[in-house]
Structures are given as C-alpha cells and as structure tokens.
Amino acid sequence: MDLTAQLRSTIRDIPDFPKPGIVFKDITPVLADGRLFRSVTDRFAAELEGLGVTKIVGIDARGFIFAGAVASQLGLGFIPIRKKGKLPWTTRSTAYKLEYGESVVEVHVDAVEKGEKVALIDDVLATGGTAAAAVHLLEECGAVVVRAEFLMELGFLSGREKLGATPVVSLVIY
C-alpha cells in the first residue's frame, strides 16, 4: 500500500469535534505507528532534497512533531512558530484573521538570517491562515520559504491559495 493510502486508512474521523458539524481528522494513530510516522518524515525529508534548506520551521503545536523529527533526520536546525506570549526572548509577530476574530504568531528575531532557505512543516493545511501568517513572518525576518509541507490538506477550504507562490506538498488531500 502506498503512503497516501496508508495515511487515509489510518487517520480517523471524529464527528462533531470540536463542535457540531465539524469532522475532525485525528492524526494520533499515525503518530502511534512508528513505521508510518517514519515514512511520513522520510517523505517530507525527500521532498526537500536539493533545495538548500538550512532550517525546518514548525507551527505550534502539532507541526512541532513532524518538523522537529525532519530537522533531526536532516541534521538541520528547528525553528518554532508559536502563539503570542509563548517564546521567552525578543520576538517578531504577525496577526492573522480566524473565522471569528484574530490570532497572533511569533518567532524569535534571530531565528533566521537574511536569505536563509527554510521549509515550513505542519500537520494540516485548512483555511491557510496560520500557514500564510507563518510564511509572512519568516519572510519579514529575511528568510526564503522554499516549501511548505503538510501531512494533510483540506482542499475544499482552499488554504493553498493563501500561500501564494510558496510551493506546497500535502501527503493526503481531502
């Protein structure tokens, strides 16, 4: 069975979570299967070959799981993009719109050097707001985001469009 088929058969649907009408895609069974988890990180790493990436960026919080593993696998640095107020040092921040309201993500001001090539990794691309904010924040810091990778994408929400010219790789698209 190919990786996409394995992921589709392992990711479970949780109806009415976190609220009625939502079908939550639960990735914890993927994380619990060591071989499958490794296959995901291998694929993410392979997608970055030859791109000159020097750091892997993960989005708070599930993105940290995949991004940290890929960074370790490739021997690269890891950069956390966190929710406002969670990083202990001087930060740069950007706000973005949510369905109802606004949120803010931050990164340390010294996380990247001007022109440094980075890859963004997260668990899911939905509406694209958080990922687009992360790309914007990294670009403001001088980084070049050469690829955004996601375990899964909810294609019907068109989040990919918010990432503009940033190439996107999603292992499973719903």
N, C-alpha and C positions, 0 to 999 in steps of 0.2 A: 504494500500500500504506500502511495506517495505521501509526502509530508502534509500537503493540503488536506488530503482525505483523512489522514490520522488526526489532524487538528480538528477537523469538522466532527469526527466521531468522538472526540474527547472533550471538547468544550461543551459544557452543558448549559441548557437554557433554564433560567429561573424566572417563571412568570410572576408578574406583579411585584417586582423588586427593582428599585427601592420604593416604587409607588404603583398603584393600579394602572394597568395598561402598558407598562414597560416590561419587556422581556430582556432580563439581564443575561449577558454572556459571561459565564463563570469560567475563568481560566485556571482555577486552583487544581483541577485534575491534570492539566498539562504540567504544572509545576511539580506535582507529586510523582510524575512518571519520569524518572531520571534519564532514560534513553530519549524520550520525546523532548524533554527540556533541553538536553544536549543537542539534539537535532535542530531545534529552533535556533540556539545560539550559534551552532555551526553555520547554518544558513545565513543568519544575519552577518556573521563574520565574512563568509564567502562573498556576499554582496558588496563588501567594502574593499575587496582586493583591488589593488592598483589605483585607488582613488587618492592616496596620500594623506589619509586621515591620521591625525595625531592624538585626538581625544574623542571619547564617546560621551555623549550627553544623555542623561536620563531624566524623565519628568516624574516628579513626586506623584504617587509613591510606587505604583506597580512598575512603572518604567525603570525604576532603580534596579529591579530584579534582573531584567534582561540586559540593560545597559551595563550594569556592573559586571555581569558574567562575561559579556562580549569584550569589554575593556580588559578584563583579566586574561581572557583567552588570547587576545591580540598583543598583550603587553603594553597597553596604552593607558593613559590617564582617564579618569572618570570625572565628569562634571555634573553635579546635581542642580537641577532647576527646581526650586522649592516654592511653596506657598509663602506669601508675605509673612515676615517675622520669624521664620524658621532657621535662617542662616545666621551664624554668630559674628560675622565680620562685615565690613563695608560692602554694600550691595548696589546693584543697578536693578531697577524694577520696571515692569510694564503692566498696564492694566488691559483687560480684555472683557468683552461682554459675554455673559452667560444668558441662558434662556430668560431668567428672571434676575437681573442685577449685573454685578460686575465682580471680577476677581483680579488678583494681582499675583504675578510670579516674579521671582528674584533669582539672581546669580551673583556670586562674588565678583567684584570689579576686576580682579586679577586672574579670573578663571581661564581666559584665553588671551593670546597675543594677536595683534593686528595681522590679518591674513592667514591665520591658522585654520586649517581644514578640520572640520568636526562633522560627526554624524550624530543625528538625534534618534533615539530609540525609545519607544513607548509601547504599552500593551495594546491600546486601541485608538484608532482614529475614528472619531464620531463626527461631531459638527465641525471639528478642526480649530476651534477657538484656542484651546490650550496649546496645541502644537504650533499654530501660527504665532501666538504670543511668544513662545519659546524661540522660534526661528527669528522673529523680530528682535528679541532681546539679545540673542547671540550675535546677530548682525550689527546691532548698535555697539556691541563690545568689540567689533572688528573681526569676528570670526566669519569664515565662509562655510555655510552649511551645505555639504556636498550631497547629502542623502538623509531622508527621514524614513525610518523603518518601523513597521508596526506588526505585531502578532496578528491582529485582525483589524478589518476596516468595515464600518457600517456604511457601505457605499450609497445607500439610499438617503443618507444625510448630507452627501456632497462635501464632506470636510476637506477632501483632497484639493478642491478648488481654492480654499483659503491659504494653501501653502504656495500658491503662485508657481514660480519656476523651480522650486525645490523638488528634485526627483523623489518619488515616493515608492517604497516597496512594502506591500502588505502580503503576508503569507496566506491569509484567508480573507476573502471579501464576501460579506453577507449583503 
